[in-house]
Amino acid sequence: MSEDVVLHERRGGFSVVTLNRPDRLNAFNEEQHHKLRAVLEDCASDETCRALVLTGAGRGFCAGQDLADRDPAMLGDTPDLGLTLETFYGPLVRRLRTMEKPVICAVNGVAAGAGANIALACDIVLAARSAKFIQAFSKIGLIPDAGGTWWLTRHLGEARAKALTLMAHPLPAEEAADWGLIWRAVDDDRLMDEALTLAAAFAKGPTRAYALTKEAIQAASSNDLDAQLGVEIRLQREAGRTEDYREGVAAFLQKRQPAFKGK
Ligand code: LHQ
């Protein structure tokens, strides 16, 4: 039997999810999509999982769509790539964005095409210094997808978004961090340690507040200030009713570390 195309390792309070088709730089075929979806659903419904690390096996993070799986020569006269986005990539991006716990992406190597944009859908993106982000789509006559047009334009503005996509310019991790596209570039041999340390810290944190914070920040991109102030009222009301808020304030007043339960 072939090895699992997505590995799921449960650690103390968080999960490490590894794309595992290293000989294809972890490019997505349908099996990998199905498996990843199942693993992410597991993590979403498991209360003991309070953070996730998404990474790739081998020397790459993810090279996007496995092109052998969507070879136009085999797709007939009217191929429908929109259907692939509707069925797989859209739901995957939404699943990451609505995951009610922090998702850390540890970009261990090249992230190309939809692989780059799946990384950018995660909440905290750490990348190995040697990694590159490549909007490879124009090289094969496609447009950026999996949220790429949205992230790039919002995070970088039109000038950089157009240059990266039209020229398929490989963006080194360090520059991606300097531009505000990702959180940090770290030395290659430190990447997993940093990602795991962060996940372990999140696993002891106020999980509901993290989820609500994530929701608020994501809503801000498309709201005006007035609407966003409304979002903050609604979500803070909810945060204020969590056990963790009680615990956080009690710990502060008693000058001790809080013991958050994620509730
Ligand atoms: C691959 C792939 C790959 C298959 C490397 N597929 N084998 C959505 C809707 C529906 C359809 C279309 O797509 C989409 C979204 C998309 O993601 S479109 C964009 C798809 N991705 C790309 O175009 C990137 C293609 N890959 C590359 O440009 C290079 O491989 C990069 C720049 C990522 C890495 O270059 P190298 O470090 O030089 O590695 P390599 O090219 O030698 O790749 C290693 C192996 O992985 C190689 O196989 P081989 O048998 O020769 O060792 C590649 O053929 C294979 N591989 N990407 N996407």
Residues whose N, C-alpha, C, O or C-beta is under 5 A from the ligand:
A	BS01	LHQ	D23 R24 L25 A27 A63 G64 Q65 D66 L67 A68 R70 L81 T84 L85 V110 A112 G113 A114 G115 A136 F137
